[in-house]
Amino acid sequence: MRSRWHLWRIDVPHWKTENPDCNGAFDSTRGKQWIRMDINKLIISEAVENDLPCILELYEALESSGSITLSPAQAADVFREMARQPRHRLYVSRYDGFIVGTFVLTVLDYLAHNGKRASVLEDVVVHPDWRGKGVGRNLVEHAIGISRQYNCYKMSLSSNMSRQAAHCFYMNAGFRIHGYSLWIDPEQESV
């Protein structure tokens, strides 16, 4: 059984935006602070449109280029389109009300496998200051729970080949290497 309390030293504040919903997650001082983290205070829920600025910053922290490809208005358009699809959802993990992680889960219907569904886990991101503290594991466990509710025969994901730490994390969470993940840019390539 996992300990309920963890003591972590993290950078504060962890958001660099001027967005008041993201700033001051812990307090306004700079540098490192010790916080006592109660893993049970992590709350995972479907994202709402007001969460998008913080989610975009999480994505920016993950990208090596450090740039966001979507403007806030573009992100809102994509989010609204996702909301129109019944089983394509963006989730966030909050600690004391502040977003510390996110993922997207899509549940798909298939005629194969006796009509069972499958789910695809994408865009799993934990803020750098919160990695290694159980947030990612909680996100994956939540996605697995949703997949079970939909009677999915599998939940799959793909991960950039260069992200070795992410591969170790997923394998420690129970994922197995299965086949190949291949991609093509339909706008640039032809068969």
VMD Tcl script that draws the C-alpha trace (Angstrom):
set ca {
  {0.00 0.00 0.00}
  {1.28 3.42 -0.95}
  {2.04 5.94 1.74}
  {-0.52 8.69 1.80}
  {1.94 11.49 2.54}
  {5.04 12.44 0.58}
  {7.43 15.29 1.26}
  {8.74 16.96 -1.89}
  {11.01 19.87 -2.61}
  {9.76 21.77 -5.65}
  {10.30 25.04 -7.49}
  {7.79 27.75 -6.70}
  {6.05 29.26 -8.45}
  {5.99 26.63 -11.18}
  {3.99 28.59 -13.76}
  {5.62 31.34 -15.78}
  {2.40 32.70 -17.26}
  {0.64 35.88 -16.18}
  {-2.58 33.84 -16.02}
  {-3.91 34.17 -12.44}
  {-5.34 30.64 -12.65}
  {-1.82 29.25 -13.07}
  {0.30 31.53 -10.89}
  {0.81 31.15 -7.18}
  {0.13 27.44 -7.06}
  {2.07 27.30 -3.80}
  {3.10 30.83 -2.92}
  {4.78 33.78 -4.52}
  {8.32 33.22 -3.21}
  {11.07 32.08 -5.55}
  {13.34 29.10 -5.13}
  {12.73 25.72 -3.54}
  {10.18 24.94 -0.89}
  {9.26 21.82 0.97}
  {5.63 20.86 0.70}
  {3.83 17.95 2.23}
  {1.91 16.29 -0.56}
  {-1.15 14.20 0.22}
  {-1.51 11.94 -2.84}
  {-5.22 11.68 -2.04}
  {-5.60 15.42 -2.79}
  {-4.98 14.76 -6.48}
  {-8.31 15.15 -8.23}
  {-8.69 14.05 -11.83}
  {-11.60 15.39 -13.83}
  {-12.57 16.30 -17.34}
  {-11.00 19.59 -18.36}
  {-13.08 22.69 -18.92}
  {-12.29 25.46 -21.36}
  {-10.88 27.71 -18.60}
  {-8.19 25.05 -18.00}
  {-6.68 25.52 -21.46}
  {-4.02 28.16 -20.61}
  {-2.52 25.89 -17.97}
  {-2.77 22.82 -20.22}
  {-1.00 24.67 -23.03}
  {1.80 25.52 -20.61}
  {2.12 21.86 -19.66}
  {2.46 21.01 -23.35}
  {5.03 23.76 -23.76}
  {7.07 22.36 -20.87}
  {7.12 18.97 -22.63}
  {8.17 20.22 -26.05}
  {11.90 20.50 -26.62}
  {11.38 23.53 -28.85}
  {9.59 25.33 -26.02}
  {6.90 26.71 -28.33}
  {3.17 26.20 -28.32}
  {1.74 25.51 -31.74}
  {-1.80 26.62 -30.89}
  {-2.95 30.04 -29.84}
  {-5.45 30.14 -26.97}
  {-8.26 30.81 -29.49}
  {-7.19 27.86 -31.65}
  {-6.96 25.64 -28.59}
  {-10.49 26.66 -27.57}
  {-11.78 25.71 -31.05}
  {-10.10 22.30 -30.85}
  {-11.39 21.79 -27.30}
  {-14.97 22.55 -28.40}
  {-14.63 20.09 -31.27}
  {-13.34 17.43 -28.88}
  {-16.33 18.08 -26.62}
  {-18.67 17.24 -29.53}
  {-17.17 13.76 -29.78}
  {-18.78 11.51 -27.18}
  {-15.71 9.53 -26.09}
  {-12.78 11.84 -26.82}
  {-11.92 13.68 -23.62}
  {-9.21 15.86 -22.13}
  {-8.55 15.34 -18.42}
  {-6.60 17.30 -15.82}
  {-5.13 16.43 -12.46}
  {-5.41 19.10 -9.81}
  {-3.59 19.41 -6.53}
  {-5.18 21.92 -4.16}
  {-7.04 23.30 -7.19}
  {-3.98 23.79 -9.41}
  {-3.40 21.79 -12.58}
  {-0.31 19.57 -12.32}
  {-0.99 17.03 -15.09}
  {-3.15 16.19 -18.08}
  {-4.00 13.45 -20.58}
  {-6.34 12.76 -23.48}
  {-8.29 9.50 -23.73}
  {-10.20 8.39 -26.80}
  {-12.47 5.33 -26.72}
  {-13.08 3.73 -30.11}
  {-15.60 1.16 -31.36}
  {-14.46 -1.79 -33.47}
  {-16.17 -4.63 -35.29}
  {-13.18 -6.89 -34.59}
  {-12.51 -8.40 -31.15}
  {-16.19 -9.29 -30.74}
  {-17.18 -5.64 -30.96}
  {-15.13 -4.67 -27.92}
  {-13.83 -1.16 -27.69}
  {-10.24 0.00 -27.43}
  {-8.88 3.19 -25.95}
  {-5.95 5.37 -26.93}
  {-4.07 7.35 -24.31}
  {-2.36 10.47 -25.63}
  {-0.68 13.66 -24.46}
  {0.13 12.50 -20.94}
  {2.02 15.39 -19.36}
  {3.00 16.06 -15.76}
  {4.49 19.40 -14.82}
  {8.29 18.96 -14.47}
  {8.21 19.92 -10.77}
  {5.65 17.20 -10.08}
  {7.23 14.28 -11.94}
  {8.16 11.26 -9.86}
  {5.59 12.08 -7.20}
  {2.70 9.82 -8.22}
  {0.82 12.25 -10.46}
  {1.58 10.36 -13.68}
  {0.70 7.03 -12.12}
  {-2.64 8.45 -10.93}
  {-3.34 9.79 -14.44}
  {-2.65 6.39 -16.01}
  {-4.67 4.55 -13.36}
  {-7.58 6.90 -14.02}
  {-7.36 6.28 -17.78}
  {-7.28 2.51 -17.16}
  {-10.39 2.83 -14.97}
  {-12.27 4.69 -17.71}
  {-11.17 2.07 -20.24}
  {-12.51 -0.67 -17.97}
  {-15.85 1.16 -17.66}
  {-16.12 1.11 -21.45}
  {-15.17 -2.59 -21.57}
  {-12.09 -1.91 -23.70}
  {-10.00 -4.93 -24.63}
  {-6.87 -2.75 -24.66}
  {-5.57 0.72 -23.94}
  {-2.68 1.73 -26.16}
  {-0.36 4.69 -26.44}
  {2.61 5.79 -28.46}
  {5.64 7.60 -27.15}
  {8.41 9.44 -28.94}
  {11.41 7.14 -29.31}
  {13.69 9.72 -27.67}
  {11.71 9.80 -24.41}
  {13.42 6.92 -22.62}
  {12.28 8.04 -19.16}
  {8.67 8.03 -20.37}
  {9.10 4.51 -21.75}
  {10.39 3.29 -18.38}
  {7.48 5.01 -16.64}
  {4.89 3.33 -18.89}
  {6.51 -0.08 -18.59}
  {6.62 0.29 -14.79}
  {2.91 1.16 -14.96}
  {2.21 -2.17 -16.69}
  {2.36 -1.32 -20.39}
  {4.10 -3.81 -22.67}
  {5.80 -3.26 -25.99}
  {3.43 -4.57 -28.62}
  {4.18 -4.23 -32.31}
  {5.30 -1.01 -33.92}
  {3.96 2.49 -33.82}
  {4.20 3.98 -37.30}
  {3.05 7.32 -38.60}
  {2.76 9.32 -41.79}
  {2.05 12.97 -42.40}
  {-0.92 12.81 -44.80}
  {-0.34 16.39 -45.94}
  {3.27 15.73 -46.92}
  {3.42 12.09 -47.98}
  {1.78 9.96 -50.61}
  {1.58 6.19 -50.79}
}
mol new
graphics top color blue
foreach p $ca { graphics top sphere $p radius 0.5 }
foreach p [lrange $ca 0 end-1] q [lrange $ca 1 end] { graphics top cylinder $p $q radius 0.2 }
display resetview
